[in-house]
Amino acid sequence: MGVLKVSTVWLALMFIQGCSSGQPPDTPSPQKTVFDPLTQPLDRARDVQKTVNQSAEDTRKAVDSQERGDNPP
């Protein structure tokens, strides 16, 4: 009986191994959803906010350097 159990498990494992492709599965690209048209303006607004924040930081640095009498960056 022990040989039958071992051979059954071995055959099952060989069947599983033989049916696999041996390559990792491809990761699917993100699917479009119903909410994509709603999130696109939000993404654009976040990008604009990043640009505004960077500009404000540059202006702040320029004002600070002028107050100290340093050359502008």
HTML snippet that shows the backbone in 3Dmol.js (N, CA, C, O; Angstrom):
<script src="https://3Dmol.org/build/3Dmol-min.js"></script>
<div id="view" style="width:600px;height:400px;position:relative"></div>
<script>
const pdb = `
ATOM      1  N   MET A   1       0.808  -1.183   0.000  1.00  0.00           N
ATOM      2  CA  MET A   1       0.000   0.000   0.000  1.00  0.00           C
ATOM      3  C   MET A   1       0.855   1.252   0.000  1.00  0.00           C
ATOM      4  O   MET A   1       0.469   2.245  -0.616  1.00  0.00           O
ATOM      5  N   GLY A   2       1.981   1.244   0.655  1.00  0.00           N
ATOM      6  CA  GLY A   2       2.823   2.422   0.720  1.00  0.00           C
ATOM      7  C   GLY A   2       3.340   2.827  -0.647  1.00  0.00           C
ATOM      8  O   GLY A   2       3.454   4.013  -0.953  1.00  0.00           O
ATOM      9  N   VAL A   3       3.658   1.816  -1.480  1.00  0.00           N
ATOM     10  CA  VAL A   3       4.167   2.095  -2.821  1.00  0.00           C
ATOM     11  C   VAL A   3       3.075   2.736  -3.675  1.00  0.00           C
ATOM     12  O   VAL A   3       3.367   3.611  -4.490  1.00  0.00           O
ATOM     13  N   LEU A   4       1.841   2.318  -3.504  1.00  0.00           N
ATOM     14  CA  LEU A   4       0.722   2.873  -4.260  1.00  0.00           C
ATOM     15  C   LEU A   4       0.499   4.345  -3.914  1.00  0.00           C
ATOM     16  O   LEU A   4       0.263   5.157  -4.808  1.00  0.00           O
ATOM     17  N   LYS A   5       0.569   4.696  -2.637  1.00  0.00           N
ATOM     18  CA  LYS A   5       0.398   6.082  -2.212  1.00  0.00           C
ATOM     19  C   LYS A   5       1.525   6.958  -2.751  1.00  0.00           C
ATOM     20  O   LYS A   5       1.279   8.052  -3.258  1.00  0.00           O
ATOM     21  N   VAL A   6       2.745   6.478  -2.642  1.00  0.00           N
ATOM     22  CA  VAL A   6       3.896   7.256  -3.106  1.00  0.00           C
ATOM     23  C   VAL A   6       3.840   7.445  -4.608  1.00  0.00           C
ATOM     24  O   VAL A   6       4.098   8.540  -5.109  1.00  0.00           O
ATOM     25  N   SER A   7       3.504   6.384  -5.330  1.00  0.00           N
ATOM     26  CA  SER A   7       3.460   6.500  -6.788  1.00  0.00           C
ATOM     27  C   SER A   7       2.307   7.400  -7.238  1.00  0.00           C
ATOM     28  O   SER A   7       2.434   8.103  -8.241  1.00  0.00           O
ATOM     29  N   THR A   8       1.188   7.390  -6.515  1.00  0.00           N
ATOM     30  CA  THR A   8       0.064   8.262  -6.849  1.00  0.00           C
ATOM     31  C   THR A   8       0.440   9.725  -6.658  1.00  0.00           C
ATOM     32  O   THR A   8       0.139  10.563  -7.508  1.00  0.00           O
ATOM     33  N   VAL A   9       1.090  10.030  -5.553  1.00  0.00           N
ATOM     34  CA  VAL A   9       1.532  11.402  -5.298  1.00  0.00           C
ATOM     35  C   VAL A   9       2.570  11.800  -6.326  1.00  0.00           C
ATOM     36  O   VAL A   9       2.537  12.919  -6.839  1.00  0.00           O
ATOM     37  N   TRP A  10       3.489  10.904  -6.635  1.00  0.00           N
ATOM     38  CA  TRP A  10       4.547  11.206  -7.606  1.00  0.00           C
ATOM     39  C   TRP A  10       3.943  11.468  -8.986  1.00  0.00           C
ATOM     40  O   TRP A  10       4.353  12.410  -9.663  1.00  0.00           O
ATOM     41  N   LEU A  11       2.988  10.662  -9.409  1.00  0.00           N
ATOM     42  CA  LEU A  11       2.331  10.865 -10.698  1.00  0.00           C
ATOM     43  C   LEU A  11       1.554  12.180 -10.731  1.00  0.00           C
ATOM     44  O   LEU A  11       1.567  12.885 -11.741  1.00  0.00           O
ATOM     45  N   ALA A  12       0.890  12.506  -9.648  1.00  0.00           N
ATOM     46  CA  ALA A  12       0.150  13.773  -9.594  1.00  0.00           C
ATOM     47  C   ALA A  12       1.110  14.957  -9.715  1.00  0.00           C
ATOM     48  O   ALA A  12       0.821  15.913 -10.435  1.00  0.00           O
ATOM     49  N   LEU A  13       2.245  14.902  -9.021  1.00  0.00           N
ATOM     50  CA  LEU A  13       3.230  15.977  -9.100  1.00  0.00           C
ATOM     51  C   LEU A  13       3.839  16.087 -10.496  1.00  0.00           C
ATOM     52  O   LEU A  13       4.049  17.193 -10.995  1.00  0.00           O
ATOM     53  N   MET A  14       4.119  14.967 -11.120  1.00  0.00           N
ATOM     54  CA  MET A  14       4.671  14.986 -12.479  1.00  0.00           C
ATOM     55  C   MET A  14       3.655  15.544 -13.478  1.00  0.00           C
ATOM     56  O   MET A  14       4.033  16.248 -14.414  1.00  0.00           O
ATOM     57  N   PHE A  15       2.372  15.237 -13.286  1.00  0.00           N
ATOM     58  CA  PHE A  15       1.331  15.775 -14.149  1.00  0.00           C
ATOM     59  C   PHE A  15       1.249  17.290 -14.012  1.00  0.00           C
ATOM     60  O   PHE A  15       1.159  18.005 -15.011  1.00  0.00           O
ATOM     61  N   ILE A  16       1.281  17.776 -12.778  1.00  0.00           N
ATOM     62  CA  ILE A  16       1.232  19.227 -12.542  1.00  0.00           C
ATOM     63  C   ILE A  16       2.458  19.901 -13.140  1.00  0.00           C
ATOM     64  O   ILE A  16       2.337  20.945 -13.782  1.00  0.00           O
ATOM     65  N   GLN A  17       3.619  19.329 -12.942  1.00  0.00           N
ATOM     66  CA  GLN A  17       4.851  19.897 -13.473  1.00  0.00           C
ATOM     67  C   GLN A  17       4.846  19.877 -15.003  1.00  0.00           C
ATOM     68  O   GLN A  17       5.315  20.827 -15.628  1.00  0.00           O
ATOM     69  N   GLY A  18       4.335  18.832 -15.602  1.00  0.00           N
ATOM     70  CA  GLY A  18       4.297  18.727 -17.054  1.00  0.00           C
ATOM     71  C   GLY A  18       3.323  19.698 -17.690  1.00  0.00           C
ATOM     72  O   GLY A  18       3.528  20.112 -18.831  1.00  0.00           O
ATOM     73  N   CYS A  19       2.278  20.068 -16.989  1.00  0.00           N
ATOM     74  CA  CYS A  19       1.277  20.977 -17.549  1.00  0.00           C
ATOM     75  C   CYS A  19       1.653  22.443 -17.376  1.00  0.00           C
ATOM     76  O   CYS A  19       1.089  23.305 -18.050  1.00  0.00           O
ATOM     77  N   SER A  20       2.580  22.733 -16.499  1.00  0.00           N
ATOM     78  CA  SER A  20       2.953  24.132 -16.310  1.00  0.00           C
ATOM     79  C   SER A  20       3.854  24.586 -17.450  1.00  0.00           C
ATOM     80  O   SER A  20       4.575  23.777 -18.035  1.00  0.00           O
ATOM     81  N   SER A  21       3.817  25.886 -17.769  1.00  0.00           N
ATOM     82  CA  SER A  21       4.580  26.411 -18.901  1.00  0.00           C
ATOM     83  C   SER A  21       6.045  26.655 -18.531  1.00  0.00           C
ATOM     84  O   SER A  21       6.893  26.734 -19.419  1.00  0.00           O
ATOM     85  N   GLY A  22       6.349  26.772 -17.279  1.00  0.00           N
ATOM     86  CA  GLY A  22       7.731  26.999 -16.858  1.00  0.00           C
ATOM     87  C   GLY A  22       8.118  28.472 -16.890  1.00  0.00           C
ATOM     88  O   GLY A  22       9.220  28.828 -16.472  1.00  0.00           O
ATOM     89  N   GLN A  23       7.234  29.329 -17.378  1.00  0.00           N
ATOM     90  CA  GLN A  23       7.489  30.757 -17.412  1.00  0.00           C
ATOM     91  C   GLN A  23       6.549  31.432 -16.429  1.00  0.00           C
ATOM     92  O   GLN A  23       5.426  30.972 -16.223  1.00  0.00           O
ATOM     93  N   PRO A  24       7.005  32.529 -15.818  1.00  0.00           N
ATOM     94  CA  PRO A  24       6.112  33.221 -14.897  1.00  0.00           C
ATOM     95  C   PRO A  24       4.952  33.845 -15.668  1.00  0.00           C
ATOM     96  O   PRO A  24       5.120  34.230 -16.825  1.00  0.00           O
ATOM     97  N   PRO A  25       3.806  33.948 -15.060  1.00  0.00           N
ATOM     98  CA  PRO A  25       2.651  34.521 -15.762  1.00  0.00           C
ATOM     99  C   PRO A  25       2.871  36.001 -16.052  1.00  0.00           C
ATOM    100  O   PRO A  25       3.487  36.717 -15.263  1.00  0.00           O
ATOM    101  N   ASP A  26       2.363  36.442 -17.187  1.00  0.00           N
ATOM    102  CA  ASP A  26       2.460  37.853 -17.541  1.00  0.00           C
ATOM    103  C   ASP A  26       1.558  38.657 -16.620  1.00  0.00           C
ATOM    104  O   ASP A  26       0.447  38.238 -16.295  1.00  0.00           O
ATOM    105  N   THR A  27       2.056  39.830 -16.199  1.00  0.00           N
ATOM    106  CA  THR A  27       1.229  40.700 -15.381  1.00  0.00           C
ATOM    107  C   THR A  27       0.339  41.509 -16.314  1.00  0.00           C
ATOM    108  O   THR A  27       0.837  42.151 -17.239  1.00  0.00           O
ATOM    109  N   PRO A  28      -0.943  41.488 -16.087  1.00  0.00           N
ATOM    110  CA  PRO A  28      -1.842  42.223 -16.976  1.00  0.00           C
ATOM    111  C   PRO A  28      -1.707  43.726 -16.763  1.00  0.00           C
ATOM    112  O   PRO A  28      -1.432  44.188 -15.656  1.00  0.00           O
ATOM    113  N   SER A  29      -1.904  44.471 -17.830  1.00  0.00           N
ATOM    114  CA  SER A  29      -1.871  45.917 -17.716  1.00  0.00           C
ATOM    115  C   SER A  29      -3.143  46.370 -17.014  1.00  0.00           C
ATOM    116  O   SER A  29      -4.161  45.680 -17.059  1.00  0.00           O
ATOM    117  N   PRO A  30      -3.086  47.518 -16.372  1.00  0.00           N
ATOM    118  CA  PRO A  30      -4.280  47.976 -15.657  1.00  0.00           C
ATOM    119  C   PRO A  30      -5.459  48.148 -16.618  1.00  0.00           C
ATOM    120  O   PRO A  30      -5.319  48.720 -17.700  1.00  0.00           O
ATOM    121  N   GLN A  31      -6.577  47.661 -16.216  1.00  0.00           N
ATOM    122  CA  GLN A  31      -7.777  47.746 -17.037  1.00  0.00           C
ATOM    123  C   GLN A  31      -8.429  49.116 -16.858  1.00  0.00           C
ATOM    124  O   GLN A  31      -8.370  49.704 -15.779  1.00  0.00           O
ATOM    125  N   LYS A  32      -9.044  49.612 -17.916  1.00  0.00           N
ATOM    126  CA  LYS A  32      -9.805  50.843 -17.795  1.00  0.00           C
ATOM    127  C   LYS A  32     -11.069  50.545 -17.003  1.00  0.00           C
ATOM    128  O   LYS A  32     -11.682  49.486 -17.140  1.00  0.00           O
ATOM    129  N   THR A  33     -11.433  51.492 -16.187  1.00  0.00           N
ATOM    130  CA  THR A  33     -12.631  51.320 -15.375  1.00  0.00           C
ATOM    131  C   THR A  33     -13.617  52.438 -15.689  1.00  0.00           C
ATOM    132  O   THR A  33     -13.327  53.340 -16.475  1.00  0.00           O
ATOM    133  N   VAL A  34     -14.741  52.364 -15.084  1.00  0.00           N
ATOM    134  CA  VAL A  34     -15.771  53.373 -15.263  1.00  0.00           C
ATOM    135  C   VAL A  34     -15.323  54.699 -14.661  1.00  0.00           C
ATOM    136  O   VAL A  34     -15.783  55.760 -15.083  1.00  0.00           O
ATOM    137  N   PHE A  35     -14.431  54.647 -13.681  1.00  0.00           N
ATOM    138  CA  PHE A  35     -14.042  55.839 -12.958  1.00  0.00           C
ATOM    139  C   PHE A  35     -12.875  56.583 -13.600  1.00  0.00           C
ATOM    140  O   PHE A  35     -12.506  57.656 -13.121  1.00  0.00           O
ATOM    141  N   ASP A  36     -12.281  56.049 -14.668  1.00  0.00           N
ATOM    142  CA  ASP A  36     -11.151  56.713 -15.315  1.00  0.00           C
ATOM    143  C   ASP A  36     -11.470  58.139 -15.764  1.00  0.00           C
ATOM    144  O   ASP A  36     -10.660  59.033 -15.517  1.00  0.00           O
ATOM    145  N   PRO A  37     -12.607  58.396 -16.408  1.00  0.00           N
ATOM    146  CA  PRO A  37     -12.891  59.788 -16.796  1.00  0.00           C
ATOM    147  C   PRO A  37     -13.021  60.720 -15.596  1.00  0.00           C
ATOM    148  O   PRO A  37     -12.784  61.923 -15.711  1.00  0.00           O
ATOM    149  N   LEU A  38     -13.395  60.171 -14.458  1.00  0.00           N
ATOM    150  CA  LEU A  38     -13.540  61.008 -13.263  1.00  0.00           C
ATOM    151  C   LEU A  38     -12.199  61.271 -12.587  1.00  0.00           C
ATOM    152  O   LEU A  38     -12.018  62.318 -11.966  1.00  0.00           O
ATOM    153  N   THR A  39     -11.265  60.344 -12.697  1.00  0.00           N
ATOM    154  CA  THR A  39      -9.983  60.513 -12.020  1.00  0.00           C
ATOM    155  C   THR A  39      -8.963  61.278 -12.853  1.00  0.00           C
ATOM    156  O   THR A  39      -7.986  61.786 -12.303  1.00  0.00           O
ATOM    157  N   GLN A  40      -9.164  61.375 -14.169  1.00  0.00           N
ATOM    158  CA  GLN A  40      -8.216  62.098 -15.007  1.00  0.00           C
ATOM    159  C   GLN A  40      -8.114  63.570 -14.621  1.00  0.00           C
ATOM    160  O   GLN A  40      -6.994  64.072 -14.517  1.00  0.00           O
ATOM    161  N   PRO A  41      -9.214  64.297 -14.403  1.00  0.00           N
ATOM    162  CA  PRO A  41      -9.070  65.692 -13.967  1.00  0.00           C
ATOM    163  C   PRO A  41      -8.366  65.826 -12.618  1.00  0.00           C
ATOM    164  O   PRO A  41      -7.629  66.784 -12.386  1.00  0.00           O
ATOM    165  N   LEU A  42      -8.599  64.866 -11.738  1.00  0.00           N
ATOM    166  CA  LEU A  42      -7.923  64.912 -10.439  1.00  0.00           C
ATOM    167  C   LEU A  42      -6.422  64.727 -10.600  1.00  0.00           C
ATOM    168  O   LEU A  42      -5.641  65.405  -9.932  1.00  0.00           O
ATOM    169  N   ASP A  43      -6.007  63.816 -11.481  1.00  0.00           N
ATOM    170  CA  ASP A  43      -4.581  63.611 -11.728  1.00  0.00           C
ATOM    171  C   ASP A  43      -3.952  64.856 -12.324  1.00  0.00           C
ATOM    172  O   ASP A  43      -2.846  65.240 -11.944  1.00  0.00           O
ATOM    173  N   ARG A  44      -4.656  65.494 -13.264  1.00  0.00           N
ATOM    174  CA  ARG A  44      -4.133  66.730 -13.852  1.00  0.00           C
ATOM    175  C   ARG A  44      -4.025  67.824 -12.806  1.00  0.00           C
ATOM    176  O   ARG A  44      -3.050  68.576 -12.795  1.00  0.00           O
ATOM    177  N   ALA A  45      -5.018  67.923 -11.924  1.00  0.00           N
ATOM    178  CA  ALA A  45      -4.994  68.937 -10.868  1.00  0.00           C
ATOM    179  C   ALA A  45      -3.827  68.690  -9.914  1.00  0.00           C
ATOM    180  O   ALA A  45      -3.200  69.642  -9.450  1.00  0.00           O
ATOM    181  N   ARG A  46      -3.530  67.430  -9.618  1.00  0.00           N
ATOM    182  CA  ARG A  46      -2.388  67.129  -8.747  1.00  0.00           C
ATOM    183  C   ARG A  46      -1.073  67.530  -9.419  1.00  0.00           C
ATOM    184  O   ARG A  46      -0.169  68.047  -8.762  1.00  0.00           O
ATOM    185  N   ASP A  47      -0.970  67.292 -10.728  1.00  0.00           N
ATOM    186  CA  ASP A  47       0.239  67.690 -11.450  1.00  0.00           C
ATOM    187  C   ASP A  47       0.399  69.202 -11.456  1.00  0.00           C
ATOM    188  O   ASP A  47       1.507  69.710 -11.281  1.00  0.00           O
ATOM    189  N   VAL A  48      -0.697  69.924 -11.655  1.00  0.00           N
ATOM    190  CA  VAL A  48      -0.643  71.385 -11.624  1.00  0.00           C
ATOM    191  C   VAL A  48      -0.243  71.870 -10.235  1.00  0.00           C
ATOM    192  O   VAL A  48       0.537  72.813 -10.099  1.00  0.00           O
ATOM    193  N   GLN A  49      -0.782  71.220  -9.205  1.00  0.00           N
ATOM    194  CA  GLN A  49      -0.438  71.624  -7.835  1.00  0.00           C
ATOM    195  C   GLN A  49       1.040  71.399  -7.545  1.00  0.00           C
ATOM    196  O   GLN A  49       1.660  72.205  -6.850  1.00  0.00           O
ATOM    197  N   LYS A  50       1.610  70.326  -8.063  1.00  0.00           N
ATOM    198  CA  LYS A  50       3.044  70.085  -7.893  1.00  0.00           C
ATOM    199  C   LYS A  50       3.854  71.190  -8.559  1.00  0.00           C
ATOM    200  O   LYS A  50       4.855  71.649  -8.009  1.00  0.00           O
ATOM    201  N   THR A  51       3.419  71.620  -9.749  1.00  0.00           N
ATOM    202  CA  THR A  51       4.115  72.688 -10.458  1.00  0.00           C
ATOM    203  C   THR A  51       4.022  73.996  -9.677  1.00  0.00           C
ATOM    204  O   THR A  51       5.010  74.720  -9.554  1.00  0.00           O
ATOM    205  N   VAL A  52       2.848  74.296  -9.156  1.00  0.00           N
ATOM    206  CA  VAL A  52       2.662  75.526  -8.377  1.00  0.00           C
ATOM    207  C   VAL A  52       3.500  75.487  -7.107  1.00  0.00           C
ATOM    208  O   VAL A  52       4.114  76.489  -6.741  1.00  0.00           O
ATOM    209  N   ASN A  53       3.532  74.358  -6.442  1.00  0.00           N
ATOM    210  CA  ASN A  53       4.332  74.233  -5.220  1.00  0.00           C
ATOM    211  C   ASN A  53       5.819  74.407  -5.518  1.00  0.00           C
ATOM    212  O   ASN A  53       6.527  75.052  -4.745  1.00  0.00           O
ATOM    213  N   GLN A  54       6.300  73.847  -6.621  1.00  0.00           N
ATOM    214  CA  GLN A  54       7.705  73.984  -6.988  1.00  0.00           C
ATOM    215  C   GLN A  54       8.034  75.440  -7.302  1.00  0.00           C
ATOM    216  O   GLN A  54       9.088  75.941  -6.912  1.00  0.00           O
ATOM    217  N   SER A  55       7.140  76.108  -8.000  1.00  0.00           N
ATOM    218  CA  SER A  55       7.354  77.521  -8.324  1.00  0.00           C
ATOM    219  C   SER A  55       7.372  78.367  -7.059  1.00  0.00           C
ATOM    220  O   SER A  55       8.201  79.268  -6.929  1.00  0.00           O
ATOM    221  N   ALA A  56       6.469  78.090  -6.127  1.00  0.00           N
ATOM    222  CA  ALA A  56       6.437  78.833  -4.866  1.00  0.00           C
ATOM    223  C   ALA A  56       7.715  78.595  -4.070  1.00  0.00           C
ATOM    224  O   ALA A  56       8.241  79.523  -3.455  1.00  0.00           O
ATOM    225  N   GLU A  57       8.212  77.376  -4.074  1.00  0.00           N
ATOM    226  CA  GLU A  57       9.459  77.072  -3.360  1.00  0.00           C
ATOM    227  C   GLU A  57      10.637  77.807  -3.985  1.00  0.00           C
ATOM    228  O   GLU A  57      11.492  78.332  -3.272  1.00  0.00           O
ATOM    229  N   ASP A  58      10.686  77.847  -5.310  1.00  0.00           N
ATOM    230  CA  ASP A  58      11.765  78.577  -5.988  1.00  0.00           C
ATOM    231  C   ASP A  58      11.703  80.061  -5.670  1.00  0.00           C
ATOM    232  O   ASP A  58      12.734  80.689  -5.432  1.00  0.00           O
ATOM    233  N   THR A  59      10.496  80.630  -5.663  1.00  0.00           N
ATOM    234  CA  THR A  59      10.333  82.048  -5.335  1.00  0.00           C
ATOM    235  C   THR A  59      10.739  82.311  -3.896  1.00  0.00           C
ATOM    236  O   THR A  59      11.399  83.309  -3.607  1.00  0.00           O
ATOM    237  N   ARG A  60      10.349  81.426  -2.994  1.00  0.00           N
ATOM    238  CA  ARG A  60      10.703  81.577  -1.578  1.00  0.00           C
ATOM    239  C   ARG A  60      12.222  81.561  -1.386  1.00  0.00           C
ATOM    240  O   ARG A  60      12.766  82.341  -0.604  1.00  0.00           O
ATOM    241  N   LYS A  61      12.887  80.678  -2.098  1.00  0.00           N
ATOM    242  CA  LYS A  61      14.353  80.611  -2.006  1.00  0.00           C
ATOM    243  C   LYS A  61      14.991  81.875  -2.564  1.00  0.00           C
ATOM    244  O   LYS A  61      15.969  82.372  -2.007  1.00  0.00           O
ATOM    245  N   ALA A  62      14.449  82.400  -3.655  1.00  0.00           N
ATOM    246  CA  ALA A  62      14.994  83.618  -4.247  1.00  0.00           C
ATOM    247  C   ALA A  62      14.814  84.805  -3.310  1.00  0.00           C
ATOM    248  O   ALA A  62      15.722  85.624  -3.163  1.00  0.00           O
ATOM    249  N   VAL A  63      13.654  84.903  -2.678  1.00  0.00           N
ATOM    250  CA  VAL A  63      13.403  86.007  -1.745  1.00  0.00           C
ATOM    251  C   VAL A  63      14.315  85.888  -0.533  1.00  0.00           C
ATOM    252  O   VAL A  63      14.871  86.891  -0.086  1.00  0.00           O
ATOM    253  N   ASP A  64      14.480  84.703  -0.001  1.00  0.00           N
ATOM    254  CA  ASP A  64      15.367  84.500   1.151  1.00  0.00           C
ATOM    255  C   ASP A  64      16.795  84.868   0.814  1.00  0.00           C
ATOM    256  O   ASP A  64      17.478  85.496   1.624  1.00  0.00           O
ATOM    257  N   SER A  65      17.259  84.492  -0.362  1.00  0.00           N
ATOM    258  CA  SER A  65      18.644  84.816  -0.727  1.00  0.00           C
ATOM    259  C   SER A  65      18.822  86.306  -0.933  1.00  0.00           C
ATOM    260  O   SER A  65      19.890  86.833  -0.625  1.00  0.00           O
ATOM    261  N   GLN A  66      17.821  87.008  -1.441  1.00  0.00           N
ATOM    262  CA  GLN A  66      17.914  88.451  -1.610  1.00  0.00           C
ATOM    263  C   GLN A  66      17.899  89.156  -0.261  1.00  0.00           C
ATOM    264  O   GLN A  66      18.589  90.159  -0.079  1.00  0.00           O
ATOM    265  N   GLU A  67      17.115  88.640   0.692  1.00  0.00           N
ATOM    266  CA  GLU A  67      17.086  89.233   2.024  1.00  0.00           C
ATOM    267  C   GLU A  67      18.430  89.119   2.713  1.00  0.00           C
ATOM    268  O   GLU A  67      18.836  90.024   3.443  1.00  0.00           O
ATOM    269  N   ARG A  68      19.122  88.019   2.487  1.00  0.00           N
ATOM    270  CA  ARG A  68      20.435  87.828   3.109  1.00  0.00           C
ATOM    271  C   ARG A  68      21.521  88.569   2.344  1.00  0.00           C
ATOM    272  O   ARG A  68      22.637  88.709   2.844  1.00  0.00           O
ATOM    273  N   GLY A  69      21.220  89.041   1.153  1.00  0.00           N
ATOM    274  CA  GLY A  69      22.205  89.740   0.354  1.00  0.00           C
ATOM    275  C   GLY A  69      23.053  88.802  -0.481  1.00  0.00           C
ATOM    276  O   GLY A  69      24.070  89.223  -1.033  1.00  0.00           O
ATOM    277  N   ASP A  70      22.664  87.557  -0.587  1.00  0.00           N
ATOM    278  CA  ASP A  70      23.392  86.594  -1.408  1.00  0.00           C
ATOM    279  C   ASP A  70      23.037  86.803  -2.884  1.00  0.00           C
ATOM    280  O   ASP A  70      22.085  87.507  -3.222  1.00  0.00           O
ATOM    281  N   ASN A  71      23.815  86.186  -3.726  1.00  0.00           N
ATOM    282  CA  ASN A  71      23.485  86.191  -5.145  1.00  0.00           C
ATOM    283  C   ASN A  71      22.273  85.290  -5.353  1.00  0.00           C
ATOM    284  O   ASN A  71      22.129  84.285  -4.657  1.00  0.00           O
ATOM    285  N   PRO A  72      21.396  85.632  -6.300  1.00  0.00           N
ATOM    286  CA  PRO A  72      20.245  84.751  -6.537  1.00  0.00           C
ATOM    287  C   PRO A  72      20.684  83.378  -7.026  1.00  0.00           C
ATOM    288  O   PRO A  72      21.663  83.254  -7.763  1.00  0.00           O
ATOM    289  N   PRO A  73      19.956  82.353  -6.612  1.00  0.00           N
ATOM    290  CA  PRO A  73      20.354  80.984  -7.018  1.00  0.00           C
ATOM    291  C   PRO A  73      20.199  80.728  -8.491  1.00  0.00           C
ATOM    292  O   PRO A  73      20.495  79.630  -8.961  1.00  0.00           O
TER     293      PRO A  73
END
`;
const viewer = $3Dmol.createViewer("view");
viewer.addModel(pdb, "pdb");
viewer.setStyle({}, {cartoon: {color: "spectrum"}});
viewer.zoomTo();
viewer.render();
</script>
